[in-house]
Amino acid sequence: MEQSKIDLFVAQNSSKLPADKMVLVVEKLKTMSDERFIMLQSTSLTSPVVVWVVSFFFGALGIDRFIVGSVGAGVVKLLTGGGFGLWWFIDLFLIGKAAKENNYKKLSLYLM
């Protein structure tokens, strides 16, 4: 794959993926076919900032956990009112990383 395409993909998505996995993503992109790269680009990634804002306002309802794909945790959080407020507060610090890991999980289907 062309280096310019890889650089553009990294520039657009580096804030949405875990920093420790970016080297692996770049290495996999170098060997990827153009058809598979097009499918990879069409994958929608969740912005960690948007998830944090949703968590701030609606985290007690578990909506943030539903967005990042943790349905079970979202249900428990919904039923307990955000873990009686404690889980909601903790998630303000952890939900961004969870969003990035979920995005990487989505991309890994095309990277492998």
Number of C-alpha atoms within 10 A of each C-alpha: 13 11 11 9 14 18 12 11 16 17 10 10 16 14 13 21 26 18 11 8 12 15 10 11 18 17 12 16 24 13 11 17 10 13 8 12 17 10 11 19 13 8 12 10 17 18 16 20 14 13 22 21 14 18 24 15 12 16 28 24 21 28 23 31 25 16 17 21 15 15 15 12 16 22 17 15 24 19 14 15 17 24 18 13 13 11 16 24 16 12 21 17 12 12 22 25 17 22 27 22 17 21 23 19 13 15 19 13 9 16 19 8
